[in-house]
């Protein structure tokens, strides 16, 4: 049964609307602040919101809902006795989807609710389909790079998941509160898998060389950061409605910067390095350590954690490294799960044939 949150400071209005909502699970709130608390807890399918209320009015509630990544998609119908165009324009600009005039007509109420619930369901379905497509595009890019770099198998998928989990752990610890949000983490999870896309511009002879690279080869590998950033910047210019490509560009360019300023390509230090890069930097190194490469066997998890600890404050942001180390056992379990999944899924048959 769909749930509807009705918000009005007048008891008689709340009861009147509740009486009309026999087909739905109705929740009632008598103030804007109570409504926000209930919305965060209940995640209703639709909100009917009075505009004129003491304390926090309807527009202020709408503004708070719009700032929350998991509440902004809830359709909000405003209750008002002011049907002027100016009021309707203000409401629509604030994020409302429709208006209901007081006193509420039962037939109009049911029609508006059904209309917006159906539209919200369609939008969620469409967004899910687009999200699945975009995620698969990211993994397809990763598989293309696997054709060039045999060290790369599963690395992109694991790094994305590690980055998301590390960011969530930082969020739970209430670190970087001014920058780290659930919306940021969602964008990071999509952006991180593109971090090594620039390797598509590096020759297989260098990427798959056994043993140490010479200085010229090392310089060539370093260019994968700027190559990747340029590719992703071009994609973002074409699809500016997908902000994760902008973050992906930052990560591609900056995931080899070092906290003490000795990294590449820019030599940025400390908080001049974007937070998304400082997060990916830790998990990128960890996965490289515990994975088999043509130039080294996989390290044990404990040894890889020692690498992270030794890089704390020099290569890595100490706050980010500390949270990684605090939860290192969970990363070990996540890595095993991801490697199992990678073996089960494998590379697509067409790409396997190309790579042979």
Secondary structure, DSSP 8 states (H G I E B T S, - for coil): --EEEEE-S-HHHHHHHHHH-TTSEEEEESSHHHHHHHHHHH--SEEEEES--SSS-HHHHHHHHHHSTTTTTSEEEEEES---HHHHHHHHHHT--EEEESS--HHHHHHHHHHHHHHHHHHHHHHHHHHHHHHHHHHHHHHHHHHH-GGGTTHHHHHHHHHHHHHHHHHHTT-STTT--HHHHHHHHHHGGGTTGGGGGS-HHHHT-SS---HHHHHHHHTHHHHHHHHHHHHHHH-TT-THHHHHHHHHHHTT--TTS--SSS---GGGS-HHHHHHHHHHHHHHHHS-BTTB----HHHHHHHHHHTBTTTB-HHHHHHHHHTHHHHHHHHHHHHHHHHHH-S-HHHHHHH-
